[in-house]
C-alpha cells in the first residue's frame, strides 16, 4: 500500500467533508497503520485493529489484532490488495458502527479502492468520494438497517480439500500452494524431535509433517498474520488432534524464536508489493539459522529465481538442493 493512503484517509476530515470525531466518541480503525499523525481536532478514542504483526507493533496503545465491541461512533478503513478482505472490513464496520455513524475508507490505486467503490455503488450505497494523494477516499453514513449490506459484503470461509479452512486475505486461501505441496512431498517420515514451522500460514505444512512423521514430539507454528494463525489452530485441531503444537503470533525478523529446534520447515514470503523481494525470505532464513540447534536441519521451498543459496552456504555447515520443478525448488541446510 502507498503510504499516501493514510493521508488520503484523513483528507475528508481536513476539508470538513466529514465531521471531525469529538471528545467522548469512539472510532474503530480497521487495517490500521502508523505513520500519519491524527488531525489536531480528532478527539475521539481510536481503537486500532491490525492483524499483521510487523504493522501492529508500530501502532502503540489501544491496538488489537482483531475487532471487538459495537456501537462505535464511526470507523476508518485502510484498504489492502485483497478484494475479499476489503469487503470483509467494510462489513465489519457496518456491524460495529451505530446507525448514522460515518465510515471513511481509503486506499491507493493499487489497493482495489476503485473496485470497492464500484461494488458499494452496485449495492445501492449512498456515498461520497474524492481522489487525493494518488488514492481515493470514500465515506458513507452507516444505514439504519445494514443487514443486507453485511450479508452481501461479508465473505464466507473457504474449505480446501474438505479438510482445511481458510479465509480471504490469507496466503493461498483458495488452494494449497504449489510450493508447499512440493516441500510436503519431501518432508521426513522418521522425524521424532521438536520442529518449528516459520511462516506457518493456516497450518498446511505442520499438518503434513505431523502426518508423515507420526512420532514428531512437538511443532511450534510461527506466523505474523493473526487471522491465519487462528485458522491454523482450527486446522491442526481438526486434522492432527493428537499433535502437541504451540502457536506464536510473531514477527521473526524482529522477534526471534526463544527455543532451539531440531527441524525448521518453511515456505518464506517474498512479496510485500508486486515486485519480488529476496530480502524478506533471507530475513526468515537468518531467523531459522539462529533457532536451530547444532546438527539441526532446515527444509524450505522457494521460487526458482530466489537467490537464497549463497546465504545458506554462509550460515550453515552444509546446504544443497533436494529437488525442483518448473516453478519451485526445495532447499536444505544443516547447522
N, C-alpha and C positions, 0 to 999 in steps of 0.2 A: 504494500500500500504506500502511496505517496504520503510523506509527512504533511504535505499541504492539506490533506483531507481533514486534519484536526482544525486547521484554520478555517476550512470550508464549513465545518460543523458549527462553529461559533459565529459565523458571519451573519446568519439571520438575527441573532441577538444584538450584534453590533449595529445593525441597520434598523433595529426596533421593529422588524417584521414579525418577530416573536417576542412576547413579553419576557423580560428578564426574571428568572425564578427568584423569589424573595425569601426573606427570613422566615423560618418555620416550615418551609416547603421541603419536600423530599423528591429527588430526581434520580432515576436509575440510568446508569451509563453502561450499555451493553457493547462488548468489544472494546472496552476502554483501553486507551494508551496514554502514556505520559508524553510530555514534550511541548505542551501548549498551556500556558497559564490560563486559569479561568478569568473571564472579564471581572473587573473590579466590583461591579454591581451584582455579580452572581452570588447571592447569599444563601441559596438553598443547600441543604445537606446532600452531598453527592455520593451515591453508592456505586462503586466501580466494579464491574464484572469482567474478568478476563481469564479464560481457561488455559492460555498458553503461558507456561511458567516464566520464560525469559521476559515477556512483556509484563506479566503480573508483578514480578519482583521490583519493577520500576515505579509502581503506582502509589506506594506509600500507604497511608492509613485508609481504613474503610474500603478495602479491596477484597474481593472474594472470587473464587473460581467458578461459582455458579450463582444464579439469581435466587433470591428468596423474598417473600413478603408480597404485599399487594397495596392498592390504593396510593401508589406513588402519584405525585402531582404532575410529573412529566417524565420523559425518557429521552436519552441521547443514544444514537446507534451509529457506530462506525462499521461500514461495510467491509467485507473481505472478498476473496476471489471466488468463493463457492456460492452459487446461486441458492442452493438449498439452505445453507447456513444463514445467509442474509434474510431469507424469508422466514426462517425459524425465529430469528431475533426480532423481526417486526411482530410476529405472532406473540412472542413472549412479552414484548412491550404492551401490546394490546390487552393481554391478560392481566398485567400487573399495574397498569396506569388507570386511574379513576376516569370515568366518563368526562369528556371535555378537556382532559389533560393534554398538553402539547407533546407530540413525538417528533423529534428532529433527527433526520438521517443524513449522512454524508458519506461520500466515497470518491476516490479518484476515478478517472475514466476507465482504468484497467480493473477496477473493483466490481464492475457489474452494477453500478448505480443506475445507469440508464435502463438496463433490463428490469431492475426492481421498480423503477418509476412506471415503466410501461405495464408491468404486472399489476401494480396498485390501481392504475387508471382503468385497466380492463375489469377489475373487481368493483369498479364504481366508487372508489375512494376519492373524496374531495381533498385535494392537496394543492400546495403552492411549492414552487421550486425556483432556484436560481443557480446559474453556473458561477463559480468563483474559485480562484486559485487552482486551476486545472482540474477541478472536480465539480460536483453538483451537490447542493443541499436541497433536501425535501422536508417539508413539515406539514403536519396534519393534526387536527384535534381528534382525540380518540372518540369514535362514535358512541352514542348512548348504548347501542346493542352491537357489540363487535363479535359475537359468537360465530356468525357465518364467515367473517373475515379470518378469524383464528383458524377455523376448520380448513379454509382454502389455502392458507399460508403454511400452517404447521406441517412438517414433514414426518412421515412415519419412519420408524426404524427399518433397516434393511436386514433380511436374513439371507445369509450366504450358505449354499450347500446344505441347507436345513439344519445347520449346527452353529453358525457364528452370527451374532447380532452386531450391527454397526449403525452409524447414523451419518447424515450428510456433514461434510466438513472434515471428516477424518481421512487420513491417508488410506487409499484403496478401499473405500467404503462400499463399493458395489461388487467387488470380486476380489479374490485372493491375488495379491501382486505376483507377477511372474517371477520377479527376482527372489521373493520369499519362497515361492514354490521350489525354485532351483536349489536354494540353500537347504530347505527342508529335506530334499531328496538325498542330501549328503550328511545330514546330522548323524552323530554316532548312535549305535544301538546298544552299547555296553557302558555308557557313562553312569557313574554312581556317586558323583561328588556334588558340590554346590555350584550352580550356574547362575549367570545374570543375562538378562535379555535387555540390551541397550536400545532405546527407541522402540519399545515393545508394541506400540500401537494398541490395537484391540485384542492382542494376545495370540495371534496365529502361530508364531514361531515357538513360543513357550509350550503351547499345546502339542505341537509336532514333536518337540524334544521329549516331553513327558510321555508321549505315545510310543516313540521309538526306543527310548531308554527307560524302561519301566522301573529301574532301580535308582533313578535320579533322587538325590537326597532332598534338594530344595532348589527352587528357581525364584530369583528376585527380578521383578519387572520394573524397569525404569522408563518413564515416559513423561515428556514435557507437556502433552495435551491432557488436561484433566479429564475431559469428556471421554477421550479414547481409553484412558486408564480405568474409568468407571465401567466401560464396556468390557475391558479385559477381565475385570473381576467377575462379571457375569459369565463371560465365555469360558473362563477356567473353571468356575463352579459347575457349569453345565457339562463341559467336556472332560475335565480332569479333576473330579471331585475329591480324589484321594491325594492329590499332589499338595505338598507343603509349598505355598507360594506367598511372597510378600510383594507389596506394591508401593512404589515410590514415585510421587509426583515431583520431578526433579529436573533441573537444567544441568546436564552433565558437564557442560562447558564451564560452569561456574560453581557447581555444587557436586564435587566428585563423590563417588561411592565410598562409603566408610569401611567396607569389608573387602577381603580378598577372596577371589573366586578361582575355581579350577577350570571354568569354561565361561567365556563370554560369546554370545551369539548376537548378530545384529545385521540389520538392513538399514544403514545410516541414511538420514536425509541428505539431499544435496541441492535443494531448491529453497530459496526464500522469495525470489522473484521469478520471472520467466526464465532467466539465464541460470545454467548450472553453475554451482559454486563448490569446487572441491574442498575449500577450507572448512565447510560445515562438517563433512564427513571426516576430515582429518582431526577436527576437534574431538569427535567421538572416539576415533582410534586412539588418540592420546589418553583419553579417559579410560579406555579399555586396558591399555598398557599399564596404567597406574593401578587398576583394580585387580589385575591378575597376579596370583602368587607365582613364585618361581616354578617353572615347569608347566604353568597353566597355558591353555590354548585359546586362541581367538579364531572364530569362524564367522566370516562375513560375506555378504554379497554386494556387488556394486555394478552399476552400468559399465560396460566395457571400456568406455572412454575416460573413466575416472582414474587419475594417476596416483593411486594410493601405494603402489609397490615400493617406491623409494622410502616412504615414511615407515612402512612395515619393516623394511630392512634396517632402518636406523634404530627403531625402538625395540625390536625383538631379536632373540638369539637366532631363530630360524623363521623363514617365511616362504610362501610359494602360492601357486595357483592349483586348485583342485580340479576345476572344470570350467567350461564356458559354453554359451550358446550364442545365437545371433545377437542377443541384447545384453546379456549379463555374464559376469564371471564370479566364481566363488573363490575367495582367498582364505588362506590360513596363516597363522603365525603362532610361535611358541615362545614364551617368556624365558 
